[in-house]
Amino acid sequence: MKDEIKKDAAAPGPFSSDGATARGVARGLTNYGDTGFSLFLRKAFIKGAGLTDDALSRPIIGIVNTGSSYNPCHGNAPQLIEAVKRGVMLAGGLPMDFPTISVHESFSQPTSMYLRNLMSMDTEEMIRAQPMDAVVLIGGCDKTVPAQLMGAASAGVPAIQLVTGSMLTGSHRGERVGACTDCRRYWGRYRAEEIDAAEISDVNNQLVASVGTCSVMGTASTMACITEALGMMVAGGASAPAVTADRVRVAEKTGATAVAMAASRLTPDRILTGKSIENALRVLLAIGGSTNGIVHLTAIAGRLGIDIDLAGLDRISRETPVLVDLKPSGQHYMEDFHHAGGMPALLRELRPYLHLDALTVSGRTLGEELDDSPPAFAQDVIRTAASPIYPVGGLAVLRGNLAPGGAIIKQSAANPKLMEHEGRAVVFEDAEDMARRIDDEALDVTAEDILVLKRIGPTGAPGMPEAGYMPIPRKLARAGVKDMVRISDGRMSGTAAGTIVLHVTPEAAIGGPLAYVQNGDRIRLSVANREIALLVDDAELARRAVAQPIVRPVAERGYRKLFLQTVTQADQGVDFDFLRAAVTRDTVPKK
C-alpha cells in the first residue's frame, strides 16, 4: 500500500508535473512560464530543510499549527503535531506543519467571532497556496474548529479535524469545578455578595486545571461533538481530554487517516453533505449543545451550498431528546463523557435518528463505524432515549414580530417558570449603555421585567459578541434573583445557562424590529408556542422607524470595513456573503 501511494504521488520525472493531476510537492506550482523550472526551484529550497528526494516523493500531509501563547486551549498543540507527524510517517506520508492565526475566546478583541471568518480565509488560502495532498486541522477553542472546517470546505483538499481536547476539572474547597459554567456561577455569587474577594480569588486558580478547552458542553465541546457527527473526525476523537494518552493516540490515528484520505482523494464535499449536516443537527440537540453551534453549522454548510432551515431544526428538536448529562444543561464534565464512551456511545443511542449511510473520514459510513464501536456498559452520563435528561432538543427556534427572521433559546438550560412569561422591557441601547447602568441602584428594574440589549449583532458590535448573557442587575442579584428573561441580537457562551433569547434576526443595527423597542414596552415569550412578540402595534413601530432612522455601521479601512460590508445575519451563519457557495444545492433538515 505504501509503495502504491509513493508511486501515485511521484511526478513523471524529477522536475516535471502533469498539471491538474499533480500530487505531492508538484501540486500548485508557481507559474514562471516553465513548469520544470518551477518544480526545480521549489525542490531546491525545500531541500534546504534537509529533505531528500525520497521524502519529497511521498504524499504531503499539511498540518495546521494553531499553537499560541495567547491560546491556552491549544497549549498541547506541539505534542499533538508530533503525534500527527508520527502517524503520517508510519503510513508513508510526509508531514509538513504550517501556522495560521489562532483565536482564543478570552483574548480576542472585540470578540473571537469577529475573527472567525478571517481565520477561515487564512486556513483556506494557505491550504490552496501550499502543496499538500491532505490536511490535518488542529483546533479547539470555540471559533477555531468552525473556521477551519469552513476554510477546508472551500479549499476542496482532503481534510480531517483534530481537536485539542478538554481541560481537566479542578477542585475548590472540596467541590469539583471547571470552566466555564462554574466561572459564571461563582462570579454570579460574587456579584450577589454571597462570597468575598478572597474566595473569588481562590476559585480563579482552580477553574482551569490544565491546558485544553472548556470542560463543560460549551461551544468548544459542542463543535468537537458536531465534527465527529459530521464524519470529519476519527471515530471517538471528540472527547479525550487534552492532557491524556488517549488524545495523543487520536492524533497519531488522525495522521495515518489523512494519508489514506490523500490516496483516495476523499474531499470535504463528499463528507459534508445534507445527510451529515442533519446528523450534526441531531447531535447538537441531543447534547444540549451551545446555541453557537447552529451559527457555526450554518456557516460550514453554506460554504458547500447547503442551507439550514430553522423551522426544520425546530421540528426535529421536538422529537430529539437531550441525552448527555453535562453542564450547563446537566451535572457532569467532558472527561466524564469520555469515560462513559464518548461520541460512539451517544451515536449508538441516537442511531434511529441518524443517516447511517453518511460517509466519514475513514472512507466508511457512519453505520459501519457504529457497527465496530465498543459495546455499551453501565454509566450515568449518556442516557437512553427512554430516560433522557430533557424530553426534547436543547434548542428551540422562536419567531414573532420582534424576530421575523428567527431567534434561538437554549431551552434545556432555561428556567421552566420563565419560558412562558410576559414582562416590561428594560432596554439597553448597546453594550456600553448596559455596562454603565446595569448596576446603578437607581435602575428601574424588577425580577419580572425583561432585559433587552440592542446592537450586539454581527454588524452592531461588530462581531456578535457573547454579551447576550446579560448580568442580573446587582441590586436584584443581592436580593436572590438568579435568572431573568433576557433578549438580544447577540450570542452567549455555550457554557452559560439562563432564560436567554439570542440571535434575534434581523439585528437592531440594520433596522430590525429590536431597534425600536422602548423602555416600558410589553414583551411576551412563549417557548411552547415558539413565540417572541413585542406587544406594540405595527403602526406605532412604523412611526418609531420613521422617527429613528437607522444608520448602518461602517468603517474606513481594513478588515473591519470588509466585515461590516459583507457579513451576513445569524440565520446565514454570520459568514461573509462572498464566501458562501454561489448556488444552493440542498436544504436540511428534510421534511
Secondary structure by P-SEA (a helix, b strand, c coil): caaaaaaaacccccccccccccccccccccccccaaaaaaaaaaaaacccccccccccbbbbbbbccccccccccaaaaaaaaaaaaaaaabbbbbbbbcbbbbccccccccccaaaaaaaaaaaaaaaccccbbbbbbcccaaaaaaaaaaaaacccbbbbbcbbbbbbbccccccccaaaaaaaaaaaaaccccaaaaaaaaacccccccccccccaaaaaaaaaaaaccccccccccccccaaaaaaaaaaaaaaaaaaaacccccccccaaaaaaaaaaaaaaccccaaaaaaaaaaaaacbbbcaaaaaaaaacccccccccccccccaaaaaaaccaaaaaaaacccccccccccccccaaaaaaaccccccccccccccccccccccbbbbbccccccbbbbcccccccccccbbbbbbccccaaaaaaccccccccccccbbbbbccccccccccccccccccccaaaaaacccccccccccccccccccccccccccccccccccccccccbbbbbbccccbbbccccaaaaaaaaaabbbbcccccccaaaaaaacccccccccccccccccccccccccc
